Amino acid sequence: MADSDDYDPELIRIEDIYPASEFARKTREFTEVVVQTGRPIVLTSAGRPAMVVMSMEAFKLIATSTKSRTRSTLRPSNDHSR
């Protein structure tokens, strides 16, 4: 289980945190659950969060959102009041 400093209940449910070794043994089952529920899972190594596994749909949403924010941040400002 992850330390409380690494766990944000608004981002991930406690029941969606698993040891990486369990994921290695049950990859097919985990894949089905992630795709069906759309919820990501956190894999731990030595009790610490190591990676997140998510569906391709969830990844696309995040990637698209990140891309949009990056573009808007990089746009030149129209403020010429210096």
LINFEN-V198663 format. One record per pair of residues at least 24 apart in sequence whose C-alpha atoms are under 10 Angstrom apart, sorted by sequence separation. I is the first residue (numbers start at 1). GAP is how many residues later the second one is. If there is no record, write none. Layout:
I:GAP  I:GAP
This chain:
16:24  17:24  18:24  19:24  20:24  21:24  31:24  34:24  16:25  17:25  18:25  19:25  20:25  13:26  15:26  16:26  17:26  18:26  19:26  20:26  12:27  13:27  14:27  15:27  16:27  17:27  18:27  19:27  20:27  11:28  12:28  13:28  14:28  19:28  11:29  12:29  13:29  18:29  19:29  20:29  12:30  17:30  19:30  20:30  23:30  18:31  19:31  20:31  17:32  7:35  17:35  2:40  12:40  1:41  2:41  7:41  1:42  2:42  6:42  7:42  1:43  2:43  6:43  1:44  2:44  3:44  1:45  2:45  3:45  1:46  2:46  3:46  1:47  2:47  1:48  2:48
